[in-house]
Amino acid sequence: MRVVAPASSANLGPGFDAAAAALDLWNEVTVEPADELEVEVTGEGADELPRDGTHLALRAFALFADVEGHRFRFVNRIPLERGLGSSAAAIALGLVAAGGDAGSDELLAAGAELEGHHDNLAAVLRGGVCLSWTRGGTPRAARIASDLPLRPVLVVPATRTNTASSRNGLPAEVSHGDAAETVASAALLGAAIASGSAALLRDAFHDRLHEQYRSGDAPLLGLLRERLPAGAAGATLSGSGPSVVVWAEPEHADSVTQAIERIVPLDTTVLPLRVAQEGAHVT
């Protein structure tokens, strides 16, 4: 069995812990019968990820089936600790590989126990652009669009950010003014995604809940906003960073990508991508 899972970018500006888009950059795992547990990893994280049952994908797999007697061969293309949903992709690989007939709601609920917050996981499991929330202690999500009217260009630095540490750096309280601005922008974001309006989406990229507190660990965000290329509608922090998404008008995606490559440090990776319209699945 071969399973693939996409990268994802959460928040999309003001949609903190609620909005995420799946991205067309894929990790994969092949699961085969074996005499004993075997784990192989190539690509991103090959020199640091565990080769036993503590691997995040195997922990997800174990929620539905025994990992013993299987060989897991991972091919990782999503950079670790860059705000691109590598942990959500790993969890999704394990869930889909072992989940069998489980529905997406059941997989989301199971995976949320491992992920903590389920915005990335919702997009990785369902594809497209998703909103997520919690009611009565139960994680919920809805896919509200299969695509966005702007093209994501990922700008990935060599440095890393630990999500838990970044989250701990956020203030416990924010001002009423900042909250009001972000609520308005988040409402605009939802309307832009659902309607497919590039004009509304351009105006929605305004956050006062998290990006200003994370910008010190994500210097590319300030740089790209100050020198936003022609043909780009805005830039948002991807998850907790330090990666940034520059949102390009589709007809200008190539020129925006080239302009970014000219202004960022040499050890930065620039990836013009699309929204992944399919979530994690067996191939």
N, C-alpha and C positions, 0 to 999 in steps of 0.2 A: 504494500500500500504506500502510495506517495501522497502527501498532503502539502499544500502550499498556503502561506498566510502573508498578507500584505503589511507594509509599514503603515503608519498613521501619523497624523498631525492633530493634536488636541488643542482646544480652546478657540482657535481661529480668531484670536483677538479677545473680544469681550465674553465669549462663551465659556467662562472658566468652569472646569470640571463638568461641562454639559455638552459641548459640541466637539465633533471630531470628524475628520475625513480620512478614508482609506486611500493609500497612495500606491502607485504602480511600481513598487519595489518589493521583491518577494523573498522570504525565507522558505525553506522546504525541509521536510523530513521524510525519509523512507523507513518504514517499519516492516521488519521481516521476522519470521520465526528463527530462534537460535537456541543452542543448548543452555546458554546462560545469558544474563543481561550483558549487552555490549552497547557502548555509546561511542560514536565517531562524530567529530565536529570539524568542518572545514569552513574557511572564510572568516568573517568577522567573529572575534572572540575565541578563535580556535586555540589560542595559547592560554586561556584563562577560564573558560567555562568548564564545569565539572563533568566527569564521565561516569556518573553514578546516579542513583535515584534522587539526589538533591537537585539535579538539573530541573529548571522550572518547567520545561515541557513534560518531563517525566512525572513531576508532581501533579500536573494537570491530568496526564494520562491515567495516573493511579486513582483519580477520583471515579473512574468508570471501569478500569480493568487493571489486572496485575501486570506490572512492568517486567517481571521475571519471565525468562524464556523468549525475550525479544531482542532484536538488534535495531538500534536507532541510529540512522545516518543523517546528520544535519548538514545542510548547506546554508550558511548565513550570509546575507547580503545587506542586512540592515545594521548600520553602525550602533554599537552599544553606548548607552548613556549620553545620547545626543538629542533626546526629545523626539524620537521618531518611532516610539512604540515597540522597541525590540522585545520588551518583556511581555507585552500584550500579544505580540506575534508568537512568541514561544508558548504561551499559555494556550492560544488558539490552536496551534499545531497539535498539542497533546490532547486537547478536548475533542477536536474533530477526528483525530486518529482513533480514539477509544470510545467516543460518544455514541457511535452507531446511530440509532434512531432517535436520539435525543433532539428536541427542538431547539431553536436558537435561544428561546427564553430560558430553558433549562441549562444550556451551556453557559449563557451569560451569568446566571445566578451562581453556578458552580465556579466559574472562573473569577468572579468578583471577589470570592473569598481569598484568592491568591493575589489578585491585582490591587485590592484595596479600593481604588476608585475605578469606575468601569467605562469612562468615556472612550479611551482608546480601544478597549476590548470590544465595545459595541460596534465600532466602525470596522474593526478587523474581522469580526464574525459576520457582519451583515454587508459589508462593502458600502460604497457610496458615501453619503454624508449623513451622520446620525446625531440625534439629540438623546441624552441620557439623563435620568433622574432616579430618585429613590422615594418610594412611598411605602409606609408601614414596614420599613426595614428591608423591602424587596427591591433589588435593582431592576430598573425598567429602561427600555430604549425604543426608539423609533427611527427607522430610515426615512428621511424626508426628501432626499434627492439622490439621483444616481450620478450627478455630476455638478460642477460649479461653472459659472460663466467666466471665471478667470482661471488661468493656468498656473499651478504651483511650481515654482522654481526653488528647490531646496538649496540652502547655503549651509554647509556642514563644516564646522571648524575642527581642528585636530584635538582641541581641548574637550573635556567631558563635564557633565553636571550630574550629580546624584539627585534623583527626584525627591527622595525623602529629605535630604539636607536643604534642597531648594524650597520645599514646602514649609519646612520649619522656619525659614527666613521670612515668611509672609507675616504681616501683622495680624494680631487677633481681632482688631477693629479697624475700620476705615471711616473716613468722614462721610457725612450724609451727602455732600456734594459729589464726592467720588462715586458713591454707591448709585446715586441718581443718574449720573452720566453713563455709568456702565450698564445699568438696567435699560436705559434708552437704546444704547448701542446693541445690547444683546437682543432686544426685541427687533431692532432693525436687521440684525444678522439673521435671525430666524426667517423674517419676511423675505430677505434677499435670497436665502438658500431655497426656500419653498417656491418663490416666484421665478428664480433664475435671472434676477436682475443684477447686472454688473454695476449699474449706477448705485443701487442701494448697498451692494456689497462693499463698494469703495468707501462709502460713508460709514459703514458699520465697523471698520477696522480701528476702533478707538476704545482702549481699555484703561481703567484706573484701579483695578483690583489686584493685578499680579505683575504685569509686565514692568512697571516702573520699579518694583522691588527686586526684580530679577535681572535688570539690565546691566548691573555691574559685573555679573558673571557671563553676560552675553554681549560683548562689545560689538559684535557684528550688527546687532539690532539698531543701535544708534548710528553706526556708519552707513548702513543701507537706507535708513530713513533720511539721513542728511543728503545722501547722494543717490536718491531713488532714480533709477534709469527712466528715460522716456519710454512710454509704453507699459509701465508698471503702475498698478492701482494702489499698492500699499505693501507693507511688510509686517508680519506678525511673528512673534516668538512661537516656535514649535514646541508645544507642551511646556515643560519647565526649562527648555533650552539645552544647550546654548545654540542649537541650530535655529535658523530663521527661514521663513517661507516668504519669498517675494512673489506677489500675485500679479501675473502678467496678463495683459490682454492677449487672447489666443493668437491673433495675427502678428503680435510683436514678441512672442515667447523666445524666438531665436536671438533677436537683437538684444533683448533684456538679459538673456543668459550670457551673451558675449560681453555686455557692458559690466555685468557683475564680476566676471572673471578678471576684468582689467583693474578692478578697484579693491578686491579682497586679498588678504595675505596668500602667499604661494602655497601654503599647506592646507588651504581651504578647498573642499570639494563642492562643486556646483552641479546639481542634478536637475535638469528640466524633466518634470514628471507629469503624469495625469492622475486624476482621481481614479482609483481602482473600483470598477463598477461591480465586482464580485468580491465577496469576502473569502475567508479561509474555506478550502474545499478539497476533496479528494480528486486527484487527477488520474 
